[in-house]
Amino acid sequence: MTKTIINNNQLRNFIFLQYVATSVVLFPSMLSSIAKQDAWLSALLGSMLSIILALIYYNLIDKMGEKNLIEYIEYLFGKYIGNLIKLLFIFFLILACSTQIWIMGNFLSTHIMHDTPPYVLKTLFMIVVIIAAKLGLEVVARSSEIIIPIILIGFFIPNILLIPQIDINNMYPILEKGFNPVFKGILPFMGSTSFTFIALLMFCPSNVNNVKGIKKDFLISTIIASIVLIIAIDMCTLVLGAEITSRHLYPTHILSKKAKVGEYIQRLEILFAMVWFLSVFYKLFIYFYGLTLSVSQFLKLNDYKILILPIAMIMIILSTIVYPDTIYSIEWDNPNWINLSLTFGLILPLILLFTQKIKGK
């Protein structure tokens, strides 16, 4: 099978989208419920730690050569321990895929298409991902070069229009309850941003044409994505206030409804929903591609594409049962998803680096 190659600009797009996709909608509420008006401080500290984590990932990537994560795990740990770690990683990707589908289905059914059953929306969304997976990594990577400007424009236009509605008093008092709530918000922030970089290792560095540029790619994308998230959190706090932001699961969608210019430019929440749909599509594709490729390599198959349809069907079914309702999703994610993403997004890379160092000796 011919090896798929993507360029560094496309990798930067993937890193950016992996970082911001679901986070830009969910984080303002999550962090505001923890740190109130100091949510931006949690995001700032989390962003700084994410930059450090990006450097850790680069050090790991530098050791991987032309192997992807599954191949590298087997190289370091051998068949038996390696297979156990691979199975655990596959479980992580299964959970990541099913929750992403649920989040999109829940958002669309509660805010956009109220009369359409969630399972229909999830199935339609997954069909798009199936088509993308069939087309392959290279095609999706190329499409990101067209979509990224659209996503950025769709994000910044509503925020610029909201500037007259900013109330700086919503940011005060700063550190009202000290640093403790701010620190509590850091791990939830990283749990759905930089800790999810681990999924990128299924095609990075193995499918990237210029490995030497990967360090810059991770740093640039992490910094830009962090700025976008901090702006989203700040705008929710400045316009809606921390209390209202914490009450809504999707406060940036509520925020976008307020963006308008007189009677002529209104209903920008539809634009924002489209932008978010595109972002989540790429994040789900990264998870789904990593999952199908991981399973195919675990089973020693020559082509991951024969697994696309059966795994997609399983993901659709799991997405209907992974969360019984919205309240359960919030209570389960904190702390369970945070612990899972911490394990695979930080502890696993550190173990791989440590094992490589010992093996190198």
Backbone hydrogen bonds in HBPLUS format (Angstrom, degrees):
<---DONOR---> <-ACCEPTOR-->    atom                        ^
c    i                          cat <-CA-CA->   ^        H-A-AA   ^      H-
h    n   atom  resd res      DA  || num        DHA   H-A  angle D-A-AA Bond
n    s   type  num  typ     dist DA aas  dist angle  dist       angle   num
A0006-ILE N   A0207-ASN O   2.73 MM 201  6.09 158.8  1.77 167.4 174.1     1
A0209-ASN N   A0006-ILE O   3.04 MM 203  6.16 158.1  2.09 164.0 166.9     2
A0011-LEU N   A0007-ASN O   3.07 MM   4  6.41 149.6  2.16 144.2 153.4     3
A0012-ARG N   A0008-ASN O   2.92 MM   4  6.16 155.8  1.98 144.9 150.8     4
A0013-ASN N   A0009-ASN O   3.09 MM   4  6.41 150.2  2.18 141.7 149.5     5
A0014-PHE N   A0010-GLN O   3.05 MM   4  6.37 156.7  2.10 147.4 153.0     6
A0015-ILE N   A0011-LEU O   2.92 MM   4  6.21 161.8  1.95 156.7 161.3     7
A0016-PHE N   A0012-ARG O   2.95 MM   4  6.12 165.3  1.97 150.6 154.6     8
A0017-LEU N   A0013-ASN O   2.93 MM   4  6.13 168.3  1.94 154.5 157.4     9
A0018-GLN N   A0014-PHE O   2.85 MM   4  5.94 156.2  1.91 149.0 156.0    10
A0019-TYR N   A0015-ILE O   3.10 MM   4  6.21 142.4  2.24 141.6 151.0    11
A0019-TYR N   A0016-PHE O   3.16 MM   3  5.21 126.2  2.47  95.1 108.7    12
A0020-VAL N   A0016-PHE O   3.04 MM   4  6.31 157.6  2.10 154.1 159.4    13
A0021-ALA N   A0017-LEU O   3.08 MM   4  5.40 160.6  2.12 142.5 146.6    14
A0024-VAL N   A0020-VAL O   2.90 MM   4  5.53 159.9  1.94 163.1 157.9    15
A0025-VAL N   A0022-THR O   3.27 MM   3  5.79 145.7  2.39 110.7 119.2    16
A0026-LEU N   A0022-THR O   3.08 MM   4  6.21 166.8  2.10 157.4 161.7    17
A0027-PHE N   A0023-SER O   2.86 MM   4  5.13 161.6  1.89 139.5 145.0    18
A0030-MET N   A0026-LEU O   3.16 MM   4  6.33 170.3  2.17 153.8 156.8    19
A0031-LEU N   A0027-PHE O   2.79 MM   4  5.75 174.2  1.79 163.6 164.7    20
A0032-SER N   A0028-PRO O   3.04 MM   4  5.85 147.9  2.15 132.6 142.1    21
A0033-SER N   A0029-SER O   3.01 MM   4  6.12 148.0  2.12 146.4 153.8    22
A0034-ILE N   A0031-LEU O   3.13 MM   3  5.09 135.5  2.34  93.8 106.2    23
A0035-ALA N   A0031-LEU O   2.71 MM   4  5.80 169.9  1.72 165.1 164.9    24
A0036-LYS N   A0032-SER O   2.83 MM   4  4.14 132.3  2.06 113.7 120.0    25
A0038-ASP N   A0035-ALA O   3.00 MM   3  5.18 154.8  2.06 133.3 131.3    26
A0039-ALA N   A0036-LYS O   3.14 MM   3  5.74 144.6  2.27 124.7 124.2    27
A0041-LEU N   A0038-ASP O   2.92 MM   3  5.36 135.7  2.12 109.1 121.1    28
A0042-SER N   A0038-ASP O   3.39 MM   4  6.91 150.8  2.48 148.7 156.2    29
A0043-ALA N   A0039-ALA O   3.02 MM   4  6.37 158.4  2.07 150.9 156.9    30
A0044-LEU N   A0040-TRP O   2.83 MM   4  6.02 149.4  1.92 140.1 148.9    31
A0045-LEU N   A0041-LEU O   2.93 MM   4  6.13 170.3  1.94 153.7 155.2    32
A0046-GLY N   A0042-SER O   2.83 MM   4  5.91 156.6  1.89 144.9 152.8    33
A0047-SER N   A0043-ALA O   2.80 MM   4  5.89 143.8  1.93 139.6 149.4    34
A0048-MET N   A0044-LEU O   3.03 MM   4  6.32 153.0  2.10 145.7 152.4    35
A0049-LEU N   A0045-LEU O   3.04 MM   4  6.32 159.5  2.08 149.7 154.7    36
A0050-SER N   A0046-GLY O   2.88 MM   4  6.01 139.5  2.05 135.5 147.5    37
A0051-ILE N   A0047-SER O   3.00 MM   4  6.32 142.1  2.15 144.3 153.0    38
A0052-ILE N   A0048-MET O   3.31 MM   4  6.68 152.4  2.39 140.0 146.6    39
A0053-LEU N   A0049-LEU O   2.86 MM   4  6.18 153.6  1.93 144.5 152.6    40
A0054-ALA N   A0050-SER O   2.81 MM   4  6.05 145.0  1.93 141.3 150.8    41
A0055-LEU N   A0051-ILE O   3.23 MM   4  6.58 143.8  2.37 139.4 147.5    42
A0055-LEU N   A0052-ILE O   3.09 MM   3  5.21 124.2  2.42  96.9 110.6    43
A0056-ILE N   A0052-ILE O   3.10 MM   4  6.53 145.9  2.22 142.8 152.6    44
A0056-ILE N   A0053-LEU O   3.04 MM   3  4.91 116.4  2.46  91.3 107.4    45
A0057-TYR N   A0053-LEU O   2.89 MM   4  6.25 155.5  1.95 152.3 158.7    46
A0058-TYR N   A0054-ALA O   2.97 MM   4  6.25 149.3  2.07 139.4 148.1    47
A0059-ASN N   A0055-LEU O   3.00 MM   4  6.29 156.1  2.06 145.6 151.2    48
A0060-LEU N   A0056-ILE O   3.03 MM   4  6.37 150.7  2.12 145.7 153.8    49
A0061-ILE N   A0057-TYR O   2.79 MM   4  6.05 165.7  1.81 155.8 159.7    50
A0062-ASP N   A0058-TYR O   2.85 MM   4  6.01 151.7  1.93 149.7 157.2    51
A0063-LYS N   A0060-LEU O   2.95 MM   3  5.28 141.1  2.11 105.3 116.6    52
A0064-MET N   A0061-ILE O   3.10 MM   3  5.09 141.0  2.26  98.7 110.0    53
A0067-LYS N   A0064-MET O   3.13 MM   3  5.58 164.8  2.16 132.2 135.0    54
A0072-TYR N   A0068-ASN O   2.89 MM   4  6.04 153.4  1.96 154.6 163.3    55
A0069-LEU N   A0201-LEU O   3.00 MM 132  5.40 142.0  2.15 127.9 136.0    56
A0073-ILE N   A0069-LEU O   2.88 MM   4  6.08 155.5  1.94 152.7 158.4    57
A0074-GLU N   A0070-ILE O   3.22 MM   4  6.48 162.0  2.25 146.9 150.8    58
A0075-TYR N   A0071-GLU O   2.99 MM   4  6.19 150.0  2.08 140.9 149.9    59
A0076-LEU N   A0072-TYR O   2.97 MM   4  6.21 152.6  2.04 148.7 154.8    60
A0077-PHE N   A0073-ILE O   2.90 MM   4  5.95 167.4  1.92 155.7 159.5    61
A0078-GLY N   A0074-GLU O   2.87 MM   4  4.86 139.7  2.03 130.2 135.0    62
A0082-GLY N   A0078-GLY O   3.20 MM   4  5.27 126.6  2.50 115.8 130.3    63
A0083-ASN N   A0079-LYS O   2.88 MM   4  5.79 147.7  1.98 133.6 141.7    64
A0084-LEU N   A0080-TYR O   3.20 MM   4  6.48 152.8  2.28 144.1 150.7    65
A0085-ILE N   A0081-ILE O   3.06 MM   4  6.38 163.8  2.08 154.3 157.8    66
A0086-LYS N   A0082-GLY O   2.87 MM   4  6.07 157.1  1.93 149.3 156.6    67
A0087-LEU N   A0083-ASN O   2.92 MM   4  6.08 154.3  1.99 144.7 150.9    68
A0088-LEU N   A0084-LEU O   3.08 MM   4  6.37 156.9  2.13 147.9 153.9    69
A0089-PHE N   A0085-ILE O   2.95 MM   4  6.21 154.3  2.02 148.2 155.4    70
A0090-ILE N   A0086-LYS O   2.87 MM   4  6.12 154.5  1.94 148.5 155.6    71
A0091-PHE N   A0087-LEU O   2.94 MM   4  6.22 154.4  2.01 146.0 152.7    72
A0092-PHE N   A0088-LEU O   3.04 MM   4  6.34 152.6  2.11 143.2 150.4    73
A0093-LEU N   A0089-PHE O   3.01 MM   4  6.37 154.6  2.07 149.1 155.3    74
A0094-ILE N   A0090-ILE O   2.89 MM   4  6.17 152.3  1.97 150.3 158.4    75
A0095-LEU N   A0091-PHE O   3.01 MM   4  6.28 163.3  2.04 152.6 156.2    76
A0096-ALA N   A0092-PHE O   2.89 MM   4  6.12 155.5  1.95 145.7 153.4    77
A0097-CYS N   A0093-LEU O   2.87 MM   4  6.02 164.2  1.89 150.7 154.0    78
A0098-SER N   A0094-ILE O   3.06 MM   4  6.22 175.4  2.06 154.1 155.5    79
A0099-THR N   A0095-LEU O   3.04 MM   4  6.11 157.8  2.09 147.7 153.5    80
A0100-GLN N   A0096-ALA O   3.09 MM   4  6.21 154.7  2.15 145.1 151.9    81
A0101-ILE N   A0097-CYS O   3.08 MM   4  6.37 160.2  2.12 155.3 160.2    82
A0102-TRP N   A0098-SER O   3.04 MM   4  6.22 156.5  2.09 141.4 148.2    83
A0103-ILE N   A0099-THR O   2.87 MM   4  6.07 163.7  1.90 151.6 155.4    84
A0104-MET N   A0100-GLN O   3.13 MM   4  6.37 165.1  2.15 149.6 152.6    85
A0105-GLY N   A0101-ILE O   2.96 MM   4  6.13 166.9  1.97 152.9 157.1    86
A0106-ASN N   A0102-TRP O   2.79 MM   4  5.90 161.3  1.82 157.0 162.1    87
A0107-PHE N   A0103-ILE O   2.96 MM   4  6.10 159.5  2.00 146.8 152.4    88
A0108-LEU N   A0104-MET O   3.00 MM   4  6.17 172.7  2.00 155.7 157.4    89
A0109-SER N   A0105-GLY O   3.01 MM   4  6.05 160.3  2.05 145.6 151.4    90
A0110-THR N   A0106-ASN O   3.03 MM   4  6.02 143.9  2.17 143.0 151.3    91
A0111-HIS N   A0107-PHE O   2.96 MM   4  5.86 145.9  2.08 150.2 157.8    92
A0112-ILE N   A0108-LEU O   2.99 MM   4  4.91 147.3  2.10 122.8 131.9    93
A0113-MET N   A0108-LEU O   2.66 MM   5  5.64 159.0  1.70 153.2 160.4    94
A0116-THR N   A0113-MET O   3.26 MM   3  5.61 160.7  2.30 110.9 116.7    95
A0120-VAL N   A0117-PRO O   3.03 MM   3  5.51 135.2  2.24 112.3 123.7    96
A0121-LEU N   A0117-PRO O   3.37 MM   4  6.79 157.9  2.42 151.5 157.3    97
A0122-LYS N   A0118-PRO O   2.87 MM   4  6.13 160.1  1.91 156.0 161.9    98
A0123-THR N   A0119-TYR O   3.00 MM   4  6.05 153.7  2.07 136.1 143.2    99
A0124-LEU N   A0120-VAL O   2.94 MM   4  6.19 163.8  1.97 152.2 156.3   100
A0125-PHE N   A0121-LEU O   2.94 MM   4  6.08 160.6  1.98 147.4 153.1   101
A0126-MET N   A0122-LYS O   2.91 MM   4  6.06 153.9  1.98 143.5 151.0   102
A0127-ILE N   A0123-THR O   2.91 MM   4  6.15 141.8  2.05 145.0 155.5   103
A0128-VAL N   A0124-LEU O   3.37 MM   4  6.73 151.3  2.46 144.5 149.7   104
A0129-VAL N   A0125-PHE O   3.35 MM   4  6.75 152.4  2.43 140.8 147.9   105
A0130-ILE N   A0126-MET O   2.82 MM   4  6.11 151.9  1.90 150.4 158.6   106
A0131-ILE N   A0127-ILE O   2.99 MM   4  6.27 162.5  2.02 151.7 155.1   107
A0132-ALA N   A0128-VAL O   3.03 MM   4  6.28 158.1  2.08 144.2 150.5   108
A0133-ALA N   A0129-VAL O   2.84 MM   4  6.07 157.9  1.89 150.1 156.0   109
A0134-LYS N   A0130-ILE O   2.92 MM   4  6.17 150.5  2.00 148.5 156.8   110
A0135-LEU N   A0131-ILE O   2.98 MM   4  6.27 150.6  2.07 146.8 154.9   111
A0136-GLY N   A0132-ALA O   2.96 MM   4  6.27 144.3  2.09 145.4 155.5   112
A0140-VAL N   A0136-GLY O   3.31 MM   4  6.58 168.9  2.32 154.7 157.7   113
A0141-ALA N   A0137-LEU O   2.85 MM   4  5.99 156.7  1.91 152.2 159.7   114
A0142-ARG N   A0138-GLU O   2.98 MM   4  6.20 154.1  2.05 144.6 150.9   115
A0143-SER N   A0139-VAL O   3.00 MM   4  6.29 155.2  2.06 147.2 154.2   116
A0144-SER N   A0140-VAL O   3.11 MM   4  6.38 139.7  2.28 143.0 153.0   117
A0145-GLU N   A0142-ARG O   3.12 MM   3  5.59 144.5  2.25 109.2 118.2   118
A0146-ILE N   A0143-SER O   3.02 MM   3  5.42 142.9  2.16 108.3 118.6   119
A0147-ILE N   A0143-SER O   3.04 MM   4  6.31 157.5  2.09 150.4 157.5   120
A0148-ILE N   A0144-SER O   2.92 MM   4  5.70 164.6  1.94 147.1 149.3   121
A0150-ILE N   A0147-ILE O   2.99 MM   3  5.16 114.3  2.44 103.2 119.6   122
A0151-ILE N   A0147-ILE O   2.90 MM   4  6.20 157.7  1.95 160.0 167.3   123
A0152-LEU N   A0148-ILE O   2.97 MM   4  6.23 163.3  2.00 157.8 161.6   124
A0153-ILE N   A0149-PRO O   2.92 MM   4  6.06 163.2  1.95 149.6 154.4   125
A0154-GLY N   A0150-ILE O   2.85 MM   4  5.95 162.5  1.88 148.4 154.1   126
A0155-PHE N   A0151-ILE O   2.95 MM   4  6.12 131.1  2.19 138.3 151.0   127
A0156-PHE N   A0152-LEU O   2.94 MM   4  6.12 167.5  1.95 153.4 156.1   128
A0157-ILE N   A0153-ILE O   3.02 MM   4  5.94 166.7  2.04 155.6 158.1   129
A0160-ILE N   A0156-PHE O   2.85 MM   4  6.02 154.1  1.92 157.5 164.0   130
A0161-LEU N   A0157-ILE O   3.08 MM   4  6.32 161.3  2.12 154.9 159.8   131
A0162-LEU N   A0158-PRO O   3.07 MM   4  6.24 125.3  2.38 137.0 151.0   132
A0162-LEU N   A0159-ASN O   3.23 MM   3  5.04 137.0  2.43  90.4 102.4   133
A0163-ILE N   A0160-ILE O   3.24 MM   3  5.49 162.5  2.27 107.7 113.0   134
A0165-GLN N   A0162-LEU O   2.89 MM   3  5.43 146.8  2.01 117.4 127.7   135
A0166-ILE N   A0163-ILE O   3.13 MM   3  5.40 168.8  2.14 116.7 119.1   136
A0167-ASP N   A0238-LEU O   2.94 MM  71  5.29 156.9  1.99 129.6 136.7   137
A0170-ASN N   A0167-ASP O   2.97 MM   3  5.82 163.9  2.00 124.4 129.2   138
A0171-MET N   A0168-ILE O   3.09 MM   3  5.78 166.5  2.11 118.6 122.9   139
A0172-TYR N   A0169-ASN O   3.12 MM   3  5.45 164.1  2.14 111.5 116.5   140
A0178-GLY N   A0175-LEU O   3.12 MM   3  4.74 168.0  2.14 102.5 103.8   141
A0182-VAL N   A0179-PHE O   3.03 MM   3  5.11 114.1  2.48 100.1 116.9   142
A0183-PHE N   A0179-PHE O   2.88 MM   4  6.15 161.3  1.92 165.4 170.5   143
A0184-LYS N   A0180-ASN O   3.00 MM   4  6.23 150.1  2.09 147.6 156.5   144
A0185-GLY N   A0181-PRO O   3.23 MM   4  6.44 130.3  2.49 136.8 147.5   145
A0185-GLY N   A0182-VAL O   3.16 MM   3  5.36 140.0  2.33  99.8 110.7   146
A0186-ILE N   A0183-PHE O   3.19 MM   3  5.43 158.7  2.23 107.2 113.6   147
A0189-PHE N   A0185-GLY O   3.17 MM   4  6.23 150.0  2.26 139.7 148.1   148
A0190-MET N   A0186-ILE O   2.97 MM   4  6.31 162.4  2.00 156.7 160.7   149
A0191-GLY N   A0187-LEU O   2.79 MM   4  5.81 139.2  1.95 148.8 160.9   150
A0193-THR N   A0190-MET O   3.23 MM   3  4.95 154.8  2.30  96.6 104.2   151
A0195-PHE N   A0190-MET O   3.03 MM   5  5.77 161.9  2.06 155.9 157.7   152
A0196-THR N   A0193-THR O   3.25 MM   3  5.74 145.9  2.37 107.8 116.8   153
A0197-PHE N   A0194-SER O   3.08 MM   3  5.43 165.2  2.10 113.0 116.5   154
A0199-ALA N   A0196-THR O   3.22 MM   3  6.08 156.1  2.28 123.1 125.9   155
A0200-LEU N   A0197-PHE O   2.86 MM   3  5.38 141.0  2.01 114.8 126.0   156
A0201-LEU N   A0198-ILE O   3.18 MM   3  5.58 151.6  2.26 107.0 115.0   157
A0202-MET N   A0199-ALA O   3.32 MM   3  6.00 164.6  2.34 116.2 118.3   158
A0203-PHE N   A0200-LEU O   3.11 MM   3  5.99 170.1  2.12 122.6 125.8   159
A0204-CYS N   A0200-LEU O   2.94 MM   4  5.87 125.0  2.25 139.8 154.2   160
A0207-ASN N   A0203-PHE O   2.89 MM   4  5.12 152.9  1.96 129.2 132.8   161
A0208-VAL N   A0205-PRO O   3.14 MM   3  5.28 174.9  2.15 117.0 118.2   162
A0213-GLY N   A0210-ASN O   3.19 MM   3  5.73 148.6  2.29 110.5 118.5   163
A0214-ILE N   A0211-VAL O   3.13 MM   3  5.41 166.5  2.15 112.9 117.1   164
A0217-ASP N   A0213-GLY O   3.06 MM   4  6.30 153.1  2.13 146.9 155.4   165
A0218-PHE N   A0214-ILE O   2.92 MM   4  6.18 163.4  1.95 159.3 160.7   166
A0219-LEU N   A0215-LYS O   3.10 MM   4  6.33 165.1  2.12 150.2 154.5   167
A0220-ILE N   A0216-LYS O   2.88 MM   4  5.93 173.8  1.88 156.0 158.2   168
A0221-SER N   A0217-ASP O   3.04 MM   4  6.01 168.0  2.06 149.1 152.8   169
A0222-THR N   A0218-PHE O   2.98 MM   4  5.90 157.4  2.03 142.2 149.3   170
A0223-ILE N   A0219-LEU O   3.01 MM   4  6.12 160.8  2.05 149.4 154.4   171
A0224-ILE N   A0220-ILE O   2.98 MM   4  6.18 171.4  1.99 156.4 158.7   172
A0225-ALA N   A0221-SER O   2.87 MM   4  5.86 164.8  1.89 148.5 153.7   173
A0226-SER N   A0222-THR O   2.93 MM   4  5.93 150.8  2.02 138.9 147.3   174
A0227-ILE N   A0223-ILE O   3.02 MM   4  6.27 154.3  2.09 147.3 153.8   175
A0228-VAL N   A0224-ILE O   3.05 MM   4  6.38 158.1  2.10 150.1 155.7   176
A0229-LEU N   A0225-ALA O   3.03 MM   4  6.32 160.3  2.07 149.9 154.5   177
A0230-ILE N   A0226-SER O   2.90 MM   4  6.10 161.5  1.93 152.4 157.7   178
A0231-ILE N   A0227-ILE O   2.93 MM   4  6.11 156.7  1.98 149.5 155.8   179
A0232-ALA N   A0228-VAL O   3.00 MM   4  6.25 159.2  2.04 147.2 152.8   180
A0233-ILE N   A0229-LEU O   2.93 MM   4  6.18 161.9  1.96 152.8 157.0   181
A0234-ASP N   A0230-ILE O   2.85 MM   4  5.96 162.9  1.88 148.2 153.6   182
A0235-MET N   A0231-ILE O   2.84 MM   4  5.97 163.7  1.87 154.8 158.9   183
A0236-CYS N   A0232-ALA O   3.16 MM   4  6.30 155.9  2.22 142.5 148.6   184
A0237-THR N   A0233-ILE O   3.10 MM   4  6.35 159.7  2.14 148.0 153.4   185
A0238-LEU N   A0234-ASP O   2.75 MM   4  5.92 165.7  1.77 156.8 161.3   186
A0239-VAL N   A0235-MET O   2.94 MM   4  5.82 155.9  2.00 144.1 149.4   187
A0240-LEU N   A0236-CYS O   2.87 MM   4  5.34 140.7  2.02 131.1 143.1   188
A0241-GLY N   A0236-CYS O   3.20 MM   5  6.57 136.9  2.40 139.2 148.6   189
A0241-GLY N   A0237-THR O   2.96 MM   4  4.34 124.3  2.28 103.4 118.8   190
A0245-THR N   A0241-GLY O   3.03 MM   4  6.12 163.6  2.06 154.3 159.6   191
A0246-SER N   A0242-ALA O   3.00 MM   4  6.09 155.8  2.06 145.1 150.3   192
A0247-ARG N   A0244-ILE O   3.11 MM   3  5.22 138.5  2.29 100.3 112.0   193
A0253-HIS N   A0250-TYR O   3.13 MM   3  5.61 137.0  2.32 110.2 121.0   194
A0254-ILE N   A0250-TYR O   3.38 MM   4  6.81 155.2  2.45 145.5 152.2   195
A0255-LEU N   A0251-PRO O   2.74 MM   4  5.99 153.9  1.81 149.1 157.4   196
A0256-SER N   A0252-THR O   2.97 MM   4  6.10 152.1  2.05 137.4 143.5   197
A0257-LYS N   A0254-ILE O   3.21 MM   3  5.38 138.2  2.39  99.4 110.6   198
A0258-LYS N   A0255-LEU O   2.96 MM   3  5.51 148.3  2.06 113.2 122.2   199
A0259-ALA N   A0256-SER O   3.24 MM   3  5.28 152.1  2.32  99.4 107.5   200
A0261-VAL N   A0265-ILE O   2.85 MM   4  4.96 147.3  1.95 133.7 143.5   201
A0264-TYR N   A0261-VAL O   3.17 MM   3  6.05 141.1  2.33 145.5 147.6   202
A0265-ILE N   A0261-VAL O   3.30 MM   4  4.96 173.1  2.30 132.9 135.0   203
A0270-ILE N   A0267-ARG O   3.42 MM   3  6.22 163.7  2.45 115.9 118.6   204
A0271-LEU N   A0268-LEU O   3.08 MM   3  5.10 117.2  2.50  95.7 110.3   205
A0272-PHE N   A0268-LEU O   2.98 MM   4  6.34 159.9  2.02 151.4 157.0   206
A0273-ALA N   A0269-GLU O   2.85 MM   4  5.98 153.8  1.92 139.3 146.6   207
A0274-MET N   A0270-ILE O   3.00 MM   4  6.21 153.4  2.07 144.4 151.0   208
A0275-VAL N   A0271-LEU O   3.00 MM   4  6.29 158.1  2.05 148.8 154.8   209
A0276-TRP N   A0272-PHE O   2.87 MM   4  6.13 158.9  1.91 151.8 157.8   210
A0277-PHE N   A0273-ALA O   2.85 MM   4  6.02 154.5  1.92 144.8 152.2   211
A0278-LEU N   A0274-MET O   3.04 MM   4  6.33 159.4  2.09 149.0 153.3   212
A0279-SER N   A0275-VAL O   3.04 MM   4  6.32 156.3  2.10 146.0 152.7   213
A0280-VAL N   A0276-TRP O   2.90 MM   4  6.12 170.6  1.91 160.2 161.5   214
A0281-PHE N   A0277-PHE O   2.95 MM   4  6.08 149.6  2.05 144.5 153.5   215
A0282-TYR N   A0278-LEU O   3.28 MM   4  6.62 156.4  2.34 147.2 150.6   216
A0283-LYS N   A0279-SER O   3.17 MM   4  6.53 159.3  2.22 148.3 154.3   217
A0284-LEU N   A0280-VAL O   2.80 MM   4  5.95 166.2  1.82 156.7 160.3   218
A0285-PHE N   A0281-PHE O   2.83 MM   4  6.02 153.3  1.90 145.2 153.6   219
A0286-ILE N   A0282-TYR O   2.98 MM   4  6.22 157.6  2.03 147.5 152.2   220
A0287-TYR N   A0283-LYS O   3.11 MM   4  6.43 162.0  2.15 149.0 153.2   221
A0288-PHE N   A0284-LEU O   2.75 MM   4  5.91 167.7  1.76 156.8 160.9   222
A0289-TYR N   A0285-PHE O   2.71 MM   4  5.74 166.5  1.73 155.2 159.1   223
A0290-GLY N   A0286-ILE O   3.02 MM   4  6.03 159.7  2.06 139.7 146.0   224
A0291-LEU N   A0287-TYR O   2.82 MM   4  6.06 148.1  1.92 144.9 154.5   225
A0292-THR N   A0288-PHE O   2.93 MM   4  6.16 173.7  1.93 157.9 157.7   226
A0293-LEU N   A0289-TYR O   2.97 MM   4  6.02 161.4  2.01 149.5 155.3   227
A0294-SER N   A0290-GLY O   2.89 MM   4  5.86 151.8  1.97 138.4 146.9   228
A0295-VAL N   A0291-LEU O   2.94 MM   4  6.15 166.4  1.95 156.1 159.0   229
A0296-SER N   A0292-THR O   2.99 MM   4  6.08 160.5  2.03 142.4 148.4   230
A0297-GLN N   A0293-LEU O   2.97 MM   4  6.12 156.4  2.03 146.3 152.3   231
A0298-PHE N   A0294-SER O   2.86 MM   4  6.02 148.5  1.96 144.4 154.1   232
A0299-LEU N   A0295-VAL O   2.90 MM   4  6.10 150.0  1.99 147.7 155.3   233
A0301-LEU N   A0296-SER O   2.72 MM   5  5.00 172.7  1.73 156.8 156.0   234
A0300-LYS N   A0297-GLN O   3.19 MM   3  4.71 154.2  2.26  91.6  99.2   235
A0307-LEU N   A0304-TYR O   2.98 MM   3  5.66 158.3  2.03 119.8 126.8   236
A0308-ILE N   A0305-LYS O   3.28 MM   3  5.22 158.0  2.33 100.7 107.1   237
A0311-ILE N   A0307-LEU O   3.03 MM   4  5.94 164.0  2.06 155.3 160.5   238
A0312-ALA N   A0308-ILE O   2.91 MM   4  5.92 152.9  1.98 146.5 155.0   239
A0313-MET N   A0309-LEU O   2.99 MM   4  6.20 157.4  2.04 155.2 160.3   240
A0314-ILE N   A0310-PRO O   3.14 MM   4  6.40 155.3  2.20 143.6 150.0   241
A0315-MET N   A0311-ILE O   2.90 MM   4  6.17 153.5  1.97 147.9 155.5   242
A0316-ILE N   A0312-ALA O   2.96 MM   4  6.25 154.1  2.03 150.0 156.2   243
A0317-ILE N   A0313-MET O   3.13 MM   4  6.38 162.0  2.16 147.6 151.8   244
A0318-LEU N   A0314-ILE O   2.87 MM   4  6.11 166.1  1.89 153.5 157.7   245
A0319-SER N   A0315-MET O   2.84 MM   4  5.94 146.7  1.95 144.4 153.5   246
A0320-THR N   A0317-ILE O   3.15 MM   3  5.51 147.0  2.26 105.9 115.1   247
A0321-ILE N   A0318-LEU O   3.05 MM   3  5.29 148.7  2.15 105.1 114.5   248
A0322-VAL N   A0318-LEU O   2.76 MM   4  5.66 133.1  1.98 158.0 170.5   249
A0329-SER N   A0325-ASP O   3.11 MM   4  6.41 152.1  2.19 145.4 153.4   250
A0330-ILE N   A0326-THR O   3.09 MM   4  6.43 154.2  2.16 153.1 158.8   251
A0331-GLU N   A0327-ILE O   3.02 MM   4  6.28 167.4  2.04 154.2 157.6   252
A0332-TRP N   A0328-TYR O   2.76 MM   4  5.83 150.6  1.85 150.5 158.6   253
A0333-ASP N   A0329-SER O   2.99 MM   4  5.94 162.5  2.02 141.4 146.6   254
A0334-ASN N   A0330-ILE O   3.42 MM   4  6.54 155.6  2.48 142.6 147.5   255
A0336-ASN N   A0332-TRP O   3.03 MM   4  5.71 124.1  2.35 151.2 159.9   256
A0337-TRP N   A0333-ASP O   3.04 MM   4  4.59 125.1  2.35 102.0 117.6   257
A0338-ILE N   A0333-ASP O   3.37 MM   5  6.60 151.6  2.45 169.3 167.2   258
A0339-ASN N   A0335-PRO O   2.87 MM   4  6.08 158.4  1.91 159.8 165.9   259
A0340-LEU N   A0336-ASN O   2.96 MM   4  6.23 158.6  2.00 151.3 157.4   260
A0341-SER N   A0337-TRP O   2.82 MM   4  5.99 174.2  1.83 157.9 159.6   261
A0342-LEU N   A0338-ILE O   2.88 MM   4  5.94 149.9  1.97 142.9 152.0   262
A0343-THR N   A0339-ASN O   2.96 MM   4  6.09 152.8  2.04 141.1 148.2   263
A0344-PHE N   A0340-LEU O   3.00 MM   4  6.32 167.4  2.02 158.7 160.3   264
A0345-GLY N   A0341-SER O   2.62 MM   4  5.24 144.7  1.74 136.9 148.6   265
A0346-LEU N   A0342-LEU O   3.04 MM   4  5.32 142.9  2.18 128.3 133.1   266
A0347-ILE N   A0342-LEU O   3.09 MM   5  6.51 166.4  2.11 159.0 163.0   267
A0348-LEU N   A0343-THR O   2.85 MM   5  6.13 144.3  1.98 153.9 165.3   268
A0350-LEU N   A0346-LEU O   3.13 MM   4  6.32 158.7  2.18 149.0 155.2   269
A0351-ILE N   A0347-ILE O   2.88 MM   4  6.13 153.8  1.95 152.7 160.5   270
A0352-LEU N   A0348-LEU O   2.89 MM   4  6.14 159.2  1.93 156.4 162.4   271
A0353-LEU N   A0349-PRO O   2.92 MM   4  6.16 157.3  1.97 147.1 153.0   272
A0354-PHE N   A0350-LEU O   2.90 MM   4  6.08 160.1  1.94 146.9 152.6   273
A0355-THR N   A0351-ILE O   2.83 MM   4  5.97 162.2  1.86 151.0 156.1   274
A0356-GLN N   A0352-LEU O   2.90 MM   4  6.02 156.3  1.96 144.7 151.5   275
A0357-LYS N   A0353-LEU O   2.97 MM   4  6.19 150.3  2.06 142.9 150.8   276
A0358-ILE N   A0354-PHE O   3.06 MM   4  6.39 156.3  2.12 148.1 153.7   277
A0359-LYS N   A0355-THR O   2.79 MM   4  5.96 166.7  1.80 153.7 158.2   278
A0360-GLY N   A0356-GLN O   2.75 MM   4  5.79 145.7  1.86 141.6 151.1   279
A0361-LYS N   A0358-ILE O   3.09 MM   3  5.29 134.3  2.31  99.4 111.6   280
